[in-house]
């Protein structure tokens, strides 16, 4: 799929919840140092909030689900692909209006986004299980959800710039 936004993008490399938490620390450090920016359409805060909303929904449920043909394609093709440890989502998918419950607010601070992300990661680290169906891919195990969320965050965070080349 072609990217809607041709902004510079390079997916991040973290592959575990522990590494994702470390990435959040890097984001916070870059923000506090005034070096954090994004090349994408959303602000850093919006990306963090969006990823946190999807995580929260995999615990608590989604408000809407995709039409049946999309769910069939999602279950047969996207779920197997996205739940592989080395899979990588590509940017460019525009969510429909029906998915507004997982879209970020127009204004959300980096601090708010970080807090929401850390809240959901704490749920995972405490042993709480995600097991509710995906609105696109259907039934998902906790392990599939973890891989999906890592993949999703790597994709969105790929637009983040930290002002150094050490985490690019």
N, C-alpha and C positions, 0 to 999 in steps of 0.2 A: 504494500500500500504506500502510495506517495505521501510524503509529509505535507500537511497543509501549511505549516510554517517552516521555512527553510533556514531558520536561525541555527547558529552553531549548536550542535548537540553531540554529546558523547556519553553513553550510559556509564553509570558508576559500576564499581566492581564488587561491592559487598555481596556476600552470599549466606549470611546468617543473621539472626535477630541481634546477636551481640555486636556484629559488625555494623548493622543498621543503627544501633544505638550510638556506636562510635561516630558514625557519619553525622548523626544529629548533633553530637558534640562539636564536630568540625564546622557544621553549619552555624551553630551558635557562636563559636569562637570567631569565625569570619564576619558574622553579623556585628558582634560586639566591637570588632576591630575596624568596622566600616569598609570591609573588603568584599562583602557578599553582594552578588548581583545575579540576574538571570537573563538568558537570551531568549526565553520563550514568551508566550502570550500572557501567561499568568505570572503573578508575583510569587516570590518564594513562599510567603505566607499562604497564598491560595493553593499552591502545590501541596504544601504540608497539610493544610486543612482537608483538601480533597482526598489525599492518601489516607488520612486518619478517618474520614467519614466512611470510606470503603471498608477499612478494617473494622470499625465499629459496627457497620452493617453486617459483616460476616459473623459477628457475635450475636447481634440483636435483631437482625432481619432487615430486608430491603423493602422500600415502599412500593416499588413497581418491578415488573419483570418484562423482559423483551418479548416480542411476538414469537409465536411458535416456530416459524421458519428460522429465525435468528437463534433460538434456543437449540434447535436441532443441529445447526451448523456449529454453534458454540460447544455443545457436548461432544460432537464427533470430531471436530478439528481443533478448536482453540483450547479446550481443556487438556487434551493430551500434550499439546505443544507447550502451553504456558506452565504446566506443572512439572516440566523437566527442570532439574537444577541449573542447567546452563542455558536455558531459554532466555531470549531477550525481546521484550515488547519494543515496538518502534512507535515513535510519536506520529500523530496525524489523525487519529480517530476523533471525530466530532460527535459528542454524545447528543442524543435527541432531547427535545424539550421534556419528554416523559421521564427522563433521567435527572430532572432538576434537583431531586433530593440528594444526589451525590456530587453536585457541583458546588464549588466554593462560593462564599459570599464575595461581593464586589471589593470589599476592603476587609482584609484580615492581616494582622501583624505577624511578623516572624515569630514573635514570642507566643502568640496565641496558637499558631500552627504547630510550633514545637511542643507546647503543652498538650495539645490534642494527640499528637503522635506518641508522645511519651506515655500518656494515659493508656492508649491502646496497646502499646508494647508491654506495659506493666501487666496488663491482663494476660497476655501470652506468657510472659515470664513467670507469672504466678500459677500457671498450669491450667487456666481457663481455656476451654476448647472452642474453636470455631467449627461449626458443623452445619450451619444453615445453607440452603441452596443459593447458588449464584443466580442472579437474574438473567444471565446469559448462558452459563455453562451447566446449570442444574446442580445436582447433588455433588458436594465437595467434601473431602475429608479434611481434618484439621491440617494435616501435612500438606495437602494440595493448596489449602488457603495460605499457609505460611510461604510456600514457594511463589504463589501468585502475588502476594503482597510484597515480597522482596523484589520480584520482577517489576511490578508496578512502580515501586519507589525508585528502583534503578533507572527506569525510563524517565520519570518526571524529574528526578534529581540530576539527570544528564544535562539539563539546561542551566544548572547552577554553576556559577563561577565564584571561586574563593579568593581571587586576587593573587594566587600563587599557582605554580604548575605542580605542586607536590600532591594534590588530591584530584587533579583533573582526570 
